[in-house]
Amino acid sequence: MQSPAEIDLHSGGVIGLSWLMIALPLLGAAVLMLGGRRTDRWGHLLGVLMSLGAFAVAAASFVELLGMSPAERRREVGLYEFIPGMADLGLLIDPLSISFALLITGVGSLIHIYSIGYMSHDHDRRRFFSYLNLFVAAMLLLVLSDNYLGLFVGWEGVGLASYLLIGFWQFKPSAATAAQKAFIVNRVGDFGLLIGIFTIWTTFGSLGFREIFSQDPGTASSGTMTAIGLLLLVGACGKSAQLPLQSWLLDAMEGPTPVSALIHAATMVTAGVYLVVRSGFFFEASATAQLVVTIVGVATLLAGAIIGCAKDDIKKGLAGSTMSQIGYMMLGAGLGPAGYAFAIGHLITHGFFKANMFLGAGSVMHAMNDEVDMRRYGGLFSVMKITAVTFVIGYLAIIGFPLLSGYFTKDGIIETAMHHNQILGWLAVAGAGLTGFYMSRMVFMTFFGKKRWADDAHPHESPAVMTWPLIILAIGSIGLGAFLVLGNRFMTFLAPAVGLPQELPEFHFVSTPGLATLALVAVGAAFAWFRYGAAEVPVLAPRGSFLTAFARRDLYGDALNEALLMRPGQWLTRIAVFFDNRGVDGLVNGLAAGIGGTSGRLRRVQTGYVRSYALSILFGAAAVVGALLYVGNM
């Protein structure tokens, strides 16, 4: 990673107003929360306007950044002097942060607009939009902060907002439980991140990116750099649902569908990838930490793909897909400067096609009385053409269909991984084959084949306020990948923030990994067609093989966590309670009881009779005189 150039701490122009990106949605959240029912009639419109306003500021800042020379594309905006020289609060506007800001506010605004229609009949729509604004504001603080303190504040804000949105329909026990699960699992990751930040502070004497990254990596020992990298990775695994902290992601589908789109496409799960890339200074100094990142990424991309193969719930199938695709991004982030641009590029293109498909799933649910079981869909293409076409475009992009966005970014990660490590590369190719199967299965079960609707279902196309965001996202799913990857355009743009590899990679339209990937994707899609397109789909799920049950139960992730963490934790708690009750409390209570019993017995000596006291004095005096006489005669 390149050392940061000298930065103007008092940037002017639009970039000097970049704090508005955070302030606008935060203001919207505050007004809608504090305004109460008085804002019900127009609250959703305010929420949309605040998000669009943040996007306008991000776009203007991006244009201003492009007008600078590459060496100058790093600007800090000071906000507040918290701990002088160590943890001042400020914003860093550079190619990496502005790329995330555009994704968060752009895709986030489309999700806000879509939500106007999707949540139109919800009594608490105003509160929902306040939470959406809070989510966007927290995520922007996370990616725009110029130090780890501000990043952590945004990190925790994202955790709070996700808890509120996943559990938005808290009257459903499943939603309340899912929100709690997401909150608790993420606290595990947050603890690792917090310890990592403490270690950074004690090692480098600062939390500011500029102050840390300008130092010689040799300032700290290789063991310390490895420890910091692994601790940061723990935090990344929690937020980005990577193994072994992935168990919350599929349960999070209990929230309203726009929440799923926001979490999976533009905000929460992308935070871990951002953290790893932004902290490349530590990972590049530790080959061990980089290797662990790539292993976690590959393991997760395969696990998510396997889970997606067996899900009949359309949202959970897409959630497994997100888990897998974030695994690809994490793999790219672990490859160092050669993989950063592909990782972030895939994150951006994924933001478009995954938001497209999640909102498409919401459109299907909207038309099917909130039914999520794909076995009860079928033949919806004929009655929901806009939703179907846009969803199919997202599907083609995610499986890496030639010339669509995922073809360039995901294949770029695979090819770079193949040059780095053959095993990692071929495992990533295998994951692409699984993607071809489970995504084709989803499309065939939902939009094609025989109608399997319930009698009370009357599917119809969604209103324009829901379909226009789908169209815009589908357009991005088509051409964005080529724009970013060809000519190393995005890699060169990101260079001031993450550096350049020693040798610029070149995307190959024809390569062994690329041809193998396309072949496996085609095989997966063909198998899905024969199994779910040409053949009849059973309305009731068959028992299936052990592997099918294994995938349907999320690879027994919950059972594993229960066996390794929850049960031992319960026994540890019981042992601690027993020791406290019988040990600590027993000692304290026993001592108190002994003193109380002794005092009770001594109290009986005090009779209250004067004659008894006089007789005691007489005997005592006689004893003293006798003792003195005895001693005197010795």
C-alpha positions in Angstrom: 0.0 0.0 0.0 1.3 3.5 -0.8 2.0 5.9 1.9 -0.6 8.7 2.0 0.5 12.0 0.5 0.2 15.2 2.5 -3.5 16.0 2.9 -5.2 19.3 3.1 -7.0 19.1 6.4 -9.4 22.0 5.5 -10.7 21.0 2.2 -13.1 23.4 0.6 -15.6 23.1 -2.2 -18.2 20.4 -2.2 -15.8 18.0 -0.4 -15.7 20.5 2.5 -19.5 19.9 2.8 -19.2 16.1 2.7 -20.4 15.9 6.3 -23.8 16.6 4.9 -23.8 13.0 3.5 -24.1 11.8 7.1 -26.0 14.8 8.5 -28.9 14.7 6.1 -30.1 11.1 6.7 -29.3 11.5 10.4 -31.5 14.6 10.5 -34.3 12.7 8.7 -34.1 9.9 11.2 -34.2 12.3 14.1 -37.2 14.2 12.7 -39.2 11.1 12.0 -38.4 9.5 15.4 -39.1 12.6 17.4 -41.9 13.9 15.3 -44.0 10.9 16.0 -47.4 10.4 14.4 -47.5 14.0 13.3 -45.1 13.0 10.5 -47.0 10.0 9.4 -48.5 11.6 6.2 -45.2 12.8 4.8 -42.5 11.0 6.8 -41.7 8.5 4.0 -41.2 11.4 1.6 -38.8 13.1 4.0 -36.9 9.8 4.3 -36.5 9.5 0.6 -35.4 13.2 0.2 -32.8 12.9 2.9 -31.3 9.9 1.2 -31.4 11.5 -2.3 -29.8 14.6 -0.8 -26.9 12.5 0.6 -26.5 10.9 -2.9 -26.4 14.4 -4.5 -23.6 15.4 -2.1 -21.7 12.1 -2.8 -22.0 12.6 -6.5 -20.8 16.2 -6.4 -17.9 15.2 -4.2 -17.0 12.4 -6.7 -17.0 14.8 -9.6 -14.8 17.2 -7.6 -12.4 14.4 -6.8 -12.2 13.4 -10.4 -11.1 17.0 -11.3 -8.0 16.5 -9.2 -4.8 14.8 -10.1 -4.5 11.2 -8.8 -1.9 12.2 -6.2 -4.3 14.8 -4.8 -7.4 12.6 -4.5 -7.2 12.3 -0.7 -8.9 15.0 1.3 -9.7 15.1 5.0 -12.5 17.2 6.5 -12.0 17.9 10.2 -15.1 17.7 12.4 -14.2 17.5 16.1 -11.0 17.4 18.1 -11.7 14.4 20.4 -8.2 13.3 21.6 -5.6 15.6 20.1 -3.1 13.7 18.0 -4.7 10.3 18.6 -8.4 10.2 17.8 -9.8 13.4 16.2 -13.1 12.9 14.5 -13.0 13.7 10.8 -13.9 12.4 7.3 -11.6 11.0 4.6 -12.8 11.6 1.1 -10.7 9.4 -1.2 -11.5 7.0 -4.1 -12.3 4.1 -1.7 -14.6 6.0 0.6 -16.4 7.9 -2.2 -17.0 4.6 -4.1 -18.8 3.2 -1.0 -20.6 6.5 -0.4 -22.0 6.4 -4.0 -23.1 2.8 -3.6 -24.7 3.4 -0.2 -26.6 6.5 -1.1 -27.4 5.5 -4.7 -28.7 2.0 -4.2 -30.0 3.0 -0.7 -32.1 5.8 -2.3 -33.6 3.3 -4.8 -34.5 1.1 -1.9 -36.1 4.0 -0.1 -38.2 4.8 -3.2 -39.2 1.2 -3.6 -40.2 1.1 0.1 -42.9 3.8 -0.5 -44.9 1.2 -2.4 -43.8 -1.9 -0.5 -44.7 -0.5 3.0 -47.7 1.6 1.8 -50.1 -0.4 4.0 -47.9 -0.6 7.1 -49.2 1.4 10.0 -45.6 2.2 11.1 -44.2 3.2 7.7 -42.9 6.5 9.1 -40.9 4.6 11.8 -39.5 2.2 9.1 -38.2 5.2 7.1 -36.6 6.7 10.2 -34.7 3.4 10.7 -33.7 3.3 7.0 -32.2 6.8 7.3 -30.4 5.9 10.5 -28.9 2.8 8.7 -27.7 4.9 5.8 -26.2 7.6 8.1 -24.4 5.0 10.3 -22.9 3.2 7.2 -21.7 6.5 5.7 -20.0 7.4 9.0 -18.3 4.0 8.9 -16.9 4.3 5.4 -16.1 8.1 5.5 -14.4 8.3 8.9 -10.7 9.1 8.7 -9.8 7.0 11.8 -10.7 3.8 13.6 -12.7 5.5 16.3 -15.2 7.1 13.9 -15.3 3.8 12.0 -16.2 1.9 15.2 -18.9 4.4 16.1 -20.4 3.9 12.6 -19.9 0.1 13.0 -21.9 0.0 16.1 -24.5 2.3 14.6 -25.0 -0.1 11.7 -25.4 -2.9 14.3 -28.1 -0.9 16.1 -30.0 0.0 12.9 -29.9 -3.6 11.7 -31.3 -4.8 15.0 -34.2 -2.3 14.7 -34.9 -3.2 11.1 -34.6 -6.9 11.3 -37.0 -6.9 14.3 -39.2 -4.2 12.8 -42.2 -6.5 12.9 -41.4 -7.4 16.5 -44.9 -8.7 17.1 -43.6 -11.8 15.2 -41.6 -14.0 17.6 -39.4 -15.1 14.7 -38.5 -11.5 13.8 -37.7 -10.6 17.4 -35.5 -13.7 17.8 -33.7 -13.0 14.5 -32.9 -9.4 15.6 -31.5 -10.6 18.8 -29.5 -13.3 17.1 -28.0 -10.8 14.7 -27.2 -8.4 17.5 -25.5 -11.0 19.7 -23.5 -12.7 16.9 -22.2 -9.3 15.8 -21.2 -8.4 19.3 -18.7 -11.3 19.1 -17.2 -9.8 16.0 -17.3 -6.3 17.5 -15.3 -7.5 20.5 -12.5 -8.7 18.2 -12.5 -5.4 16.3 -12.4 -3.5 19.5 -9.4 -5.4 20.8 -7.8 -4.9 17.4 -8.3 -1.1 17.7 -6.9 -1.1 21.2 -3.8 -2.9 19.9 -3.4 -0.4 17.0 -3.5 2.5 19.5 -1.0 1.0 21.9 1.3 0.0 19.0 1.2 3.1 16.8 0.1 5.8 19.2 -2.8 6.9 17.0 -6.1 5.8 15.5 -5.9 8.1 12.4 -5.5 6.4 9.1 -3.0 9.0 7.8 -0.9 8.8 11.0 -0.8 5.0 11.0 -0.4 4.2 7.3 2.4 6.7 6.9 4.6 4.8 9.4 7.0 2.0 8.6 5.2 -1.4 8.9 8.5 -2.5 10.6 7.5 -0.3 13.6 5.6 -3.3 14.9 6.7 -6.9 15.0 5.3 -9.4 12.5 3.4 -11.1 15.3 1.7 -7.9 16.3 0.8 -7.1 12.7 -0.6 -10.6 12.3 -2.6 -10.3 15.6 -4.0 -7.0 14.5 -5.0 -8.4 11.1 -6.7 -11.4 12.6 -8.6 -9.3 15.2 -9.8 -7.0 12.4 -10.8 -10.1 10.4 -13.0 -11.3 13.4 -14.9 -8.0 13.2 -15.2 -8.3 9.4 -16.5 -11.9 9.7 -19.3 -10.7 12.1 -20.6 -7.8 9.9 -20.1 -9.6 6.6 -21.5 -12.9 7.8 -18.3 -14.9 7.0 -17.5 -18.3 8.6 -17.7 -18.9 11.6 -20.0 -15.8 12.4 -22.4 -16.3 9.5 -25.4 -17.8 11.4 -27.4 -14.6 11.8 -27.6 -13.8 8.1 -30.4 -16.2 6.9 -32.5 -15.5 10.0 -32.3 -11.8 9.2 -34.7 -12.4 6.3 -37.5 -12.0 8.9 -37.3 -8.2 8.4 -39.2 -6.4 5.6 -37.7 -7.2 2.2 -36.3 -3.7 1.6 -34.3 -4.3 4.7 -32.9 -7.4 3.3 -31.9 -5.5 0.1 -30.3 -2.7 2.1 -28.3 -5.1 4.4 -27.2 -7.4 1.6 -26.6 -5.0 -1.2 -25.4 -1.6 0.1 -24.7 -1.5 3.8 -24.0 -4.0 6.5 -22.5 -7.0 4.9 -20.2 -4.9 2.8 -18.6 -3.3 5.9 -16.3 -6.2 6.6 -14.8 -6.1 3.0 -14.3 -2.3 3.4 -12.5 -2.9 6.8 -10.1 -5.4 5.3 -9.3 -3.3 2.2 -8.9 -0.1 4.2 -6.7 -1.9 6.7 -4.5 -3.4 3.9 -1.5 -1.8 5.7 -1.7 -4.6 8.3 -2.6 -7.5 6.1 0.1 -6.7 3.6 2.6 -6.8 6.4 1.5 -10.3 7.4 1.3 -13.2 4.9 -0.4 -15.3 7.6 -3.2 -12.8 8.0 -3.7 -12.6 4.3 -3.8 -16.3 4.0 -6.4 -16.6 6.7 -8.6 -14.0 4.9 -8.4 -15.9 1.6 -9.2 -19.2 3.4 -12.2 -17.7 5.2 -13.4 -16.2 1.9 -13.2 -19.5 -0.1 -14.8 -21.5 2.7 -17.6 -19.0 3.0 -18.3 -18.8 -0.7 -18.6 -22.5 -0.9 -20.8 -22.8 2.2 -23.1 -20.0 1.1 -23.5 -21.6 -2.3 -24.3 -25.1 -0.8 -26.9 -23.5 1.5 -28.5 -21.7 -1.5 -28.9 -25.0 -3.4 -31.5 -26.3 -1.0 -33.5 -23.3 0.1 -37.2 -23.1 -0.9 -37.6 -19.7 0.7 -36.7 -17.2 -2.0 -35.3 -14.6 0.4 -33.2 -17.2 2.3 -31.9 -18.5 -1.1 -30.8 -15.0 -1.9 -29.3 -14.7 1.6 -27.2 -17.8 1.0 -26.1 -16.2 -2.3 -25.0 -13.0 -0.6 -23.0 -15.0 1.9 -21.3 -16.7 -1.0 -20.7 -13.5 -3.0 -19.2 -11.7 0.0 -16.9 -14.7 0.2 -15.6 -13.9 -3.3 -15.0 -10.3 -2.2 -13.2 -11.4 0.9 -11.1 -13.7 -1.2 -10.2 -10.8 -3.5 -9.4 -8.6 -0.5 -7.0 -11.2 0.9 -5.0 -11.2 -2.4 -3.6 -7.7 -1.7 -3.3 -4.8 -4.1 -3.8 -7.2 -7.1 -7.2 -8.2 -5.7 -8.5 -5.0 -4.1 -10.0 -3.4 -7.2 -11.8 -6.7 -8.2 -13.1 -7.2 -4.6 -14.5 -3.6 -4.4 -15.6 -3.8 -8.0 -17.6 -7.0 -7.4 -19.0 -5.4 -4.2 -20.3 -2.5 -6.3 -21.8 -4.6 -9.1 -23.2 -7.0 -6.5 -24.9 -4.1 -4.9 -26.8 -3.5 -8.1 -27.8 -7.0 -9.1 -28.4 -8.3 -5.5 -30.6 -5.3 -4.7 -32.3 -5.9 -8.0 -33.1 -9.5 -7.1 -34.1 -8.8 -3.4 -36.4 -6.1 -4.5 -37.7 -8.4 -7.3 -38.4 -11.1 -4.6 -40.2 -8.4 -2.6 -42.3 -7.6 -5.7 -43.2 -11.3 -6.1 -44.1 -11.5 -2.4 -46.2 -8.3 -2.8 -48.2 -10.0 -5.5 -48.4 -13.4 -3.8 -49.8 -12.4 -0.4 -46.3 -12.4 1.2 -45.7 -16.1 0.2 -41.9 -16.8 0.2 -42.0 -20.5 -0.7 -40.9 -20.9 -4.3 -42.6 -24.3 -4.5 -45.9 -22.3 -4.5 -44.8 -19.9 -7.4 -44.2 -21.0 -11.0 -45.3 -19.3 -14.2 -45.1 -15.8 -12.8 -43.3 -14.5 -15.9 -46.6 -14.2 -17.8 -48.2 -11.9 -15.2 -45.1 -10.0 -13.8 -43.0 -9.3 -16.9 -41.1 -6.2 -15.6 -40.2 -8.0 -12.3 -39.3 -11.2 -14.2 -37.1 -9.5 -16.8 -35.2 -7.4 -14.3 -34.8 -10.4 -12.0 -33.4 -12.5 -14.9 -30.9 -9.7 -15.7 -29.7 -9.8 -12.1 -29.6 -13.6 -12.3 -27.4 -13.5 -15.5 -25.1 -11.0 -13.9 -24.5 -13.0 -10.7 -23.8 -16.3 -12.5 -21.2 -14.5 -14.7 -23.0 -14.5 -18.0 -20.6 -13.1 -20.6 -20.4 -9.3 -20.8 -22.7 -8.7 -17.9 -21.3 -7.1 -14.7 -20.6 -10.2 -12.7 -18.7 -11.7 -15.6 -16.0 -9.1 -15.3 -15.7 -8.6 -11.5 -16.2 -12.2 -10.2 -14.1 -13.7 -13.0 -11.5 -11.1 -12.2 -11.3 -12.4 -8.6 -11.1 -16.0 -9.8 -8.3 -15.3 -12.3 -6.3 -13.3 -9.8 -6.8 -16.0 -7.2 -5.7 -18.7 -9.7 -2.4 -16.8 -10.2 -2.0 -16.5 -6.4 -2.9 -20.0 -5.4 -4.2 -22.8 -7.7 -6.2 -24.4 -4.9 -8.0 -21.2 -4.0 -8.6 -20.5 -7.6 -10.2 -23.9 -8.5 -12.3 -23.8 -5.3 -13.6 -20.4 -6.4 -14.4 -21.9 -9.9 -16.4 -24.7 -8.1 -18.3 -22.1 -6.2 -19.2 -20.4 -9.5 -20.6 -23.7 -10.8 -22.8 -24.0 -7.7 -24.0 -20.4 -8.2 -25.1 -21.4 -11.7 -27.2 -24.2 -10.2 -28.9 -22.5 -7.3 -29.6 -19.2 -9.1 -31.1 -21.1 -12.1 -33.1 -23.2 -9.7 -34.6 -20.0 -8.2 -35.5 -18.5 -11.6 -37.1 -21.6 -12.9 -39.1 -22.3 -9.8 -40.3 -18.7 -9.6 -41.0 -17.5 -13.1 -41.3 -20.6 -15.3 -42.9 -24.0 -15.3 -46.5 -24.7 -14.2 -48.5 -22.4 -11.9 -48.5 -23.7 -8.4 -50.3 -20.7 -6.8 -52.7 -21.0 -3.9 -56.4 -20.4 -4.7 -56.4 -17.1 -3.0 -53.4 -15.7 -4.8 -53.9 -13.2 -7.6 -50.4 -12.3 -8.8 -50.0 -9.0 -10.6 -47.3 -6.5 -11.5 -46.2 -4.1 -8.8 -46.8 -0.4 -9.0 -44.4 1.9 -10.8 -42.8 3.2 -7.6 -41.6 -0.4 -7.1 -40.7 -1.4 -10.7 -38.7 1.7 -11.7 -36.0 1.0 -9.1 -35.9 -2.5 -10.5 -35.3 -1.2 -14.0 -32.5 1.2 -12.9 -30.8 -1.5 -10.9 -31.1 -3.9 -13.9 -29.3 -1.4 -16.1 -26.5 -1.2 -13.7 -26.3 -4.9 -13.6 -25.7 -5.0 -17.3 -22.9 -2.6 -18.0 -21.2 -1.6 -14.8 -18.7 -4.4 -14.6 -17.2 -3.8 -18.0 -16.9 0.0 -17.2 -15.0 -0.8 -14.0 -12.7 -3.6 -15.1 -11.7 -3.0 -18.7 -8.5 -1.0 -19.0 -7.9 -1.3 -15.2 -10.0 1.9 -14.9 -11.2 1.2 -11.4 -7.9 -0.2 -10.2 -6.2 3.0 -11.3 -8.9 5.2 -9.7 -8.5 3.4 -6.3 -4.7 3.6 -6.4 -4.4 6.7 -4.2 -6.3 4.9 -1.4 -5.1 1.3 -1.7 -2.0 1.4 -3.9 -1.2 -0.5 -7.1 0.2 -4.0 -7.6 3.7 -4.3 -9.0 2.2 -5.5 -12.2 -1.2 -4.4 -13.4 -3.4 -7.5 -14.2 -5.1 -7.7 -17.5 -8.6 -9.1 -17.8 -8.7 -12.0 -20.3 -11.9 -12.7 -22.2 -10.5 -16.1 -23.0 -8.6 -18.0 -20.3 -8.5 -21.4 -18.7 -10.1 -20.3 -15.5 -12.7 -18.3 -17.4 -13.6 -21.2 -19.7 -13.8 -23.6 -16.8 -16.0 -21.2 -14.9 -18.4 -20.8 -17.9 -18.5 -24.5 -18.4 -19.4 -25.3 -14.8 -22.0 -22.5 -14.7 -23.6 -24.0 -17.8 -23.6 -27.5 -16.3 -25.2 -26.1 -13.1 -27.8 -24.2 -15.1 -28.6 -27.2 -17.3 -29.0 -29.5 -14.3 -31.3 -26.9 -12.6 -33.4 -26.8 -15.8 -33.9 -30.6 -16.0 -34.6 -30.8 -12.3 -36.8 -27.7 -11.8 -37.6 -26.3 -15.2 -38.6 -29.3 -17.4 -39.6 -31.6 -14.5 -42.5 -31.0 -12.1 -41.7 -29.2 -8.8 -43.2 -30.9 -5.8 -45.3 -28.6 -3.6 -44.2 -30.5 -0.5 -40.4 -30.9 0.0 -39.2 -34.5 -0.3 -37.1 -35.8 2.5 -34.0 -35.6 0.4 -30.5 -36.9 1.1 -28.2 -36.2 4.0 -26.5 -33.5 1.9 -29.9 -31.8 1.2 -30.8 -31.8 4.9 -27.3 -30.6 5.7 -27.8 -27.6 3.3 -31.4 -26.9 4.5 -30.2 -26.6 8.1 -27.5 -24.1 7.1 -24.7 -26.7 7.4 -25.8 -27.2 11.0 -24.2 -23.9 11.9 -26.7 -23.2 14.7 -26.2 -26.7 16.1 -22.5 -26.3 16.0 -22.7 -22.9 17.7 -25.0 -24.5 20.3 -22.6 -27.4 20.9 -19.4 -25.4 21.0 -20.6 -22.1 22.5 -24.1 -22.1 24.0 -24.0 -25.4 25.9 -20.5 -24.9 27.3 -21.6 -21.4 28.2 -24.6 -22.7 30.1 -22.5 -25.2 32.0 -19.9 -22.5 32.8 -22.7 -20.2 34.0 -24.1 -23.0 36.2 -20.7 -23.8 37.6 -20.2 -20.1 38.3 -23.6 -19.8 40.0 -22.9 -22.9 42.1 -19.5 -21.6 43.1 -21.0 -18.2 43.9 -23.9 -19.7 45.9 -22.0 -22.5 47.7 -18.6 -21.0 47.7 -18.5 -17.2 48.0 -21.9 -16.8 49.5 -21.4 -19.9 51.6 -18.2 -18.5 53.1 -19.7 -15.1 53.7 -22.9 -16.5 55.1 -21.1 -19.1 57.2 -18.8 -16.5 58.7 -21.8 -14.3 59.5 -23.7 -17.2 61.0 -20.7 -18.2 63.1 -20.3 -14.6 64.5 -24.0 -14.4 65.0 -24.2 -17.7 66.9 -21.2 -16.9 69.1 -22.6 -13.5 70.0 -25.9 -15.1 70.8 -24.2 -17.5 73.2 -22.1 -14.8 74.8 -25.2 -12.7 75.2 -26.6 -15.2 77.6 -23.8 -14.4 80.1 -25.3 -11.0 80.6 -28.2 -11.8 83.0 -28.9 -8.3 84.3 -28.8 -9.3 88.0 -26.5 -7.1 90.2 -25.8 -9.9 92.7 -24.5 -12.1 89.9 -22.1 -9.3 88.7 -20.9 -8.7 92.3 -20.2 -12.4 92.8 -18.3 -12.5 89.5 -16.2 -9.6 90.7 -15.5 -11.3 94.0 -14.4 -14.5 92.3 -12.3 -12.6 89.8 -10.5 -10.5 92.5 -9.8 -13.7 94.5 -8.3 -15.3 91.4 -6.1 -12.3 90.8 -4.9 -12.2 94.4 -4.2 -15.9 94.4 -2.2 -15.6 91.2 -0.1 -12.8 92.6 0.7 -14.7 95.8 1.7 -17.7 93.8 4.0 -15.8 91.6 5.6 -14.0 94.6 6.5 -17.2 96.4 8.3 -18.7 93.3 
